[in-house]
């Protein structure tokens, strides 16, 4: 379906743009004020986004922007989960854009 492809492309562009702008801060936070894992940081960000959505404060950002951000954070959560699983399995993942599906890498004997 074209709508799905368009929205997925939009989310991809958003994630790549934010990663270029902020660096890999979601997956590799500097933990200046908090000492949490990337997964916990993502959960906090999602909690804030869903709070805005529930409260309906469009002066901060539109519902559509919140949904796009949430989709992006869920994708980042999947990347973090897979990276942690790969790390536990001894699979090295060197860059943001080179995340491999852990189940594939383990079944391939990598």
Helices and strands as residue ranges (DSSP letters): H 2-22, H 38-55, H 63-89, G 96-98, H 102-107
